[in-house]
């Protein structure tokens, strides 16, 4: 799995939120977002879509998982509370990014591998205070499955390592010096 690391800038989007298991809630949110874009004749102006996954499925009950189908704010596009479309800003930050081409059926497994195995091996940890992001690089409703391109983005933080204070380091060195090479205290 090829992974890149990059800073994603803060991004203001309009969004539709759906709750429930991600496979179902993402489809529902995108269906509502696409219908809203079509009703305003703005779908052709949108070049990328963003899926924000707010909750960890291992820690949150399935019915409480929050998914946002998002598109960037562009001319003539803003929140519409009557249609269930809100506006929010992604705070941005460092992300581990993997590009996937093909079916979106196994994105959950790819996310799990990315944040449980690959990210920790690089000395990082997932930042669960920011959403995981799926960036849709082409429109899945008109692109054949084998040509669909998405970027899976896991927010990351460096692993904080504690270093002993100078006093603790000196005491540790003194203990080590008290033992000879065979591990015994010299007489």
N, C-alpha and C positions, 0 to 999 in steps of 0.2 A: 504494500500500500504506500503510495507516494504522498507525502504530506508536506505542505508549505506552511510557513508561519508568516502572518502579516497583520498589520494594523488596519482595522476597518474603522473608517471615520464615522462620527455620529451622522445619523440619517433620519430625516423626518419622513414619515410615511402615513398613508391612510390605511386603515385596517378593518377587517371583520374578524371578530373573535368567536370561536366555537369551543365547547368543552366536551370532554369525553376521551376515549382512547384515541391516540393520535391518528391511526389509520382512518378512522371514521370522521373525526373532527376536522382533520385537514381537508378532506374531500368536501365536507359540508361548508367550511369557511370559504374555500376557493369557488365553489358553486355560487355562493351568495355574492362574493366579490366580483366574479366574472359577469354575473347578471347585472350588478350595479354599474360596472364599467360599460357594458353593452347598452344599457338604458340611457347612458350619458354620451354615447358614441365616442368613448375615449380609449377603448381597448387597443386600438392600433398605435396609440401614442405611448403605451406602456411597453418598455423594452425589457425589464426584468421584474420578477416577482420575488418576494421574500416570505419565507415561513418562519415565524418565531415560535419556538418550543420553550415554554416558560417553566415547565416542571419536570422533575426527574421521575420517570415512571416506576422506579424501584422504591421511591419514598412517598409518592402521592397516589391516592386512590384513583383508579382509572376514570371514574366519572368526574373527577375534579381537575384533570389535566387541561391546561389552557393552551390553545393554538391560535395564532393570529396569521391570517392571510393578508399580506401587505404589498402595497405598490408605492413607489416614491411619489411625493407630492410634485406634480407638474402643473403647468398652466391649466386653469379651469378645473382643477381637481382639489377638493378639500373635503373635510368631514361633513357627513350628512346624518345627523342623529336620528332622523325619521326613518332612514333606511338601515340603521344599525352599523353605520360606518363611522369610525372614530379616527382620531389623529394622535400620533405619539412620536417620540424621538428615541431611537436606539442610541444608547450612550456611547457606543463604539468601544474600541480597545483591541488588545492582542487576541488573535484567534489562530487555532490550528485548522488548516483548510485542506480538504481532500476533494478533488474533482471526480465525479462519477458520471459515466456515460452509460445509458441503458435504462432498464426498467427501474421505477421508483419503489417497487414492491418490497425491497429489502433494505431500505434506508435505515430502519431501526437497528438492524444488525450491524450495519456499517458504522452508525453513530456509537453503538456500544463498543465495538472494537477500537474505534478511534479514541474515545475518552477513557476507556478502562485499561487498554494495553499500550497503545502507541504514545499517547501524551505523557503518561508517567515514565516511560522509558527515556524520554527526552528531558527529564528533570523538571517537568511542569505538572500542574494539577488543573483540573477543570474548575472554572469559576462559576458556581451554581447561582450566583447573584445576578448573572446576566443570562439572557436566553441563548439557547443553541439556535443557529440560523441555517436555514436551507435557502440558498440563492438559486433560483430557477433562471438559467441562462438563455433558455428558449421556452416558448409557450407549449406546455405539455398537451394542451387540447388540440393543437394543430401539427405537432411534431411527432413523427413516428417513434414508437417506443425505443427502438435501437439507436436513435439519434438524440434522445433527450439528454441534456447536460445540466447537472446541478453541482453546486459546491456545498459540501457539508462543513459547517463552521462551528467549532467548539471553542468557547471562550476559555482562555488559559491564563494562569498566573504562575510565576516561578515558585518552586517549592522553597519555603523558608527554612533555612538550616540555622540552628542555634550554635553559636560558637562559645566555648568556655571563656569566662572572664579571665583577665590576667592572673588573678589570685588562684582560680581553679586550675589554670594551666600550670602555674608554678608548683602547686601542691601535687598535681599529677606527675610532673617531672621528678619531683623529690621522691615520690613513692617508687617510680620506675628505677631511679638511681640506687635505691636501697636494696634492690635485688641484683644478684650477679646473673650471668648468662644462663645458669642452670635453674634460675627461679628461686634461689635460696637467699635468705638474708645473710650478708657477710658477717663473720664472727669478730 
